[in-house]
Amino acid sequence: MNAPNLSLAGLDLRAEIERLRKERNAVILAHYYQTPDIQDLADFVGDSLDLSRKAADTSADVIAFCGVRFMAEVAKILSPEKTVILPDMDAGCSLEDSCPPEQFARFRAAHPDHIAITYINCSAAVKAHSDIIVTSSSAEKILSQLPMDQKIIFAPDKNLGAYFNRKTGRDMLLWPGACIVHEAFSETELLKLKAQYPDAPVAAHPECPAYILDHADEVGSTRAILEFALASPAETIIVATEPHIIHQMEKAAPHKKFIGAPGADGNCNCNMCPYMALNTMEKLYIALRDMEPRIELDEATRIAAKRPLDRMLAMASGTVGLGDLGLRVTGD
């Protein structure tokens, strides 16, 4: 269920959220794709797995995850003793929706000689049917540890899987899912933008189709894109991922110009994630007030889903600091 939509006119939402954060002993997590007001009040801002791992290391009793449902499920998988709330339970993901657990289980059964490498952008039930979970920053390192003749199903993102097929020389069997945000970028409009800013490098997420990645100077996870944008000597950078990441770029490097890659209509509006946008300050306040809606996982599914996550963390330990498995090691 979702938290009830009550009139909050005249309420100082930020002050009330701060009060409830203390009363509930809650940690507030915000993905990079959340609106700036939510990012600015969160305890941690980052990629999905990084956020869940940070929350697990806190003494908080409650995790308020401002992101989408599969991210909050990962937080519950890693912190079963904590209460995990999501401001809007309808905040789903096109990748998760593209891969129903029952269909994925049947697909796996039809290819018994394949192992399943599954992108973290999927439901806990799909994770439970997987052998190894990957993030965009850990996938290449994990694939490098598997024999080249090992048959692999890669789900649910066909663009991400195709990117790693090209990069590693593999021929993974790809589940036909895609992120509606990254699919919305227009090659024609991007080329127009590059002509307008010829010295501006393009940083793109590997969930983008190949016709966008072919024009990118940097391809990486959301955090890797952020780090590239801040480290690059360029004064103007074109960013091909959900545009709310630009808020963190502008905070860290206010002297630079960051331009969201355009969609087919020549602007960025179609590239804003409609699922992420369902979370609002009002819904966060109500969720903390009422402790609903909660993420609930049966223990069998949680344990089965944690197993491939643990395999990823063991195999990808060397990617910590390179993206969504953690911040750069600076004493943090």
Secondary structure, DSSP 8 states (H G I E B T S, - for coil): --------TT--HHHHHHHHHHHTTEEEEEETTS-HHHHHH-SEEE-HHHHHHHHHTS--SEEEEES-HHHHHHHHHH-TTSEEE-S-TT---HHHHTS-HHHHHHHHHH-TTEEEEEESSS-HHHHHT-SEEE-TTTHHHHHHTS-TT-EEEEESBHHHHHHHHHHHT---EE--B--HHHHTB-HHHHHHHHHHSTT--EEE-TTS-HHHHTT-SEE--HHHHHHHHHH---SEEEEES-GGGHHHHHHH-TTSEEEE--BTTSSSGGGS-TTGGG--HHHHHHHHHHT-SB----HHHHHHHHHHHHHHHHHTGGGTTSBTTB---S--
